[in-house]
Amino acid sequence: MAQNNKQYLFALCLENKDCEDLEKRKIYPVLPDDDATKEGYLRVIDESGEDYLYPESYFILIQLPREAQEAIRVAV
């Protein structure tokens, strides 16, 4: 069985102004995107299940225990 090789970071949503696909106080997977980060954005897998760019200021990056990471990855 093939493993998912995407590297995930996680972020807690603090703001969702004008963003229907984000919920405050919810944890979202973040995909690495150096170009987006340089411009002040994060590539987040939102409620639609797709990855989109959102202002970095809407989130705080967090570190999760391995079990929590796996649970979120399965749900994505």
Phi and psi in degrees as a GROMACS rama.xvg file:
@    title "Ramachandran Plot"
@    xaxis  label "Phi"
@    yaxis  label "Psi"
@TYPE xy
-73.2144  140.794  ALA-2
-93.4533  148.664  GLN-3
-78.145  115.8  ASN-4
-93.7178  4.72189  ASN-5
-64.7469  135.299  LYS-6
-93.1262  124.672  GLN-7
-109.616  141.117  TYR-8
-109.846  171.222  LEU-9
-132.936  147.033  PHE-10
-138.205  142.234  ALA-11
-93.4813  126.854  LEU-12
-76.8739  125.14  CYS-13
-106.915  -20.8132  LEU-14
-146.239  145.295  GLU-15
-140.13  29.8064  ASN-16
-53.9897  123.502  LYS-17
61.2887  22.8825  ASP-18
-125.164  99.5335  CYS-19
-69.6851  -21.5342  GLU-20
-98.6615  18.5861  ASP-21
-126.668  143.31  LEU-22
-119.418  131.737  GLU-23
-61.0838  145.938  LYS-24
67.9636  17.3887  ARG-25
-107.918  147.571  LYS-26
-92.6363  133.411  ILE-27
-125.568  143.674  TYR-28
-69.8893  143.845  PRO-29
-122.414  129.677  VAL-30
-92.8689  137.526  LEU-31
-59.929  133.244  PRO-32
-155.854  92.8317  ASP-33
-60.0372  -38.7092  ASP-34
-64.2466  -42.7125  ASP-35
-64.086  -43.4188  ALA-36
-60.3917  -40.0222  THR-37
-61.7249  -27.9425  LYS-38
-94.1156  1.31533  GLU-39
89.3959  23.9627  GLY-40
-123.247  159.664  TYR-41
-119.591  143.266  LEU-42
-92.4713  104.81  ARG-43
-111.462  139.416  VAL-44
-86.772  107.966  ILE-45
-93.1513  -165.547  ASP-46
-63.2175  -22.3169  GLU-47
-75.029  -14.1608  SER-48
88.1158  -1.28454  GLY-49
-105.95  161.024  GLU-50
-96.2493  133.874  ASP-51
-138.003  160.685  TYR-52
-88.1724  133.453  LEU-53
-133.365  153.754  TYR-54
-57.6182  133.867  PRO-55
-58.2401  -30.2227  GLU-56
-67.8205  -12.6648  SER-57
-78.8216  -8.22458  TYR-58
-135.655  162.591  PHE-59
-127.366  128.179  ILE-60
-70.247  138.842  LEU-61
-132.252  158.13  ILE-62
-108.606  130.107  GLN-63
-114.193  150.651  LEU-64
-61.7549  154.228  PRO-65
-53.01  -41.9496  ARG-66
-61.874  -41.0232  GLU-67
-68.0908  -39.8205  ALA-68
-59.1354  -46.4276  GLN-69
-63.5169  -41.2237  GLU-70
-61.9364  -40.8985  ALA-71
-70.9361  -40.7661  ILE-72
-61.3025  -39.6852  ARG-73
-64.1503  -37.7076  VAL-74
-72.8265  -21.5851  ALA-75
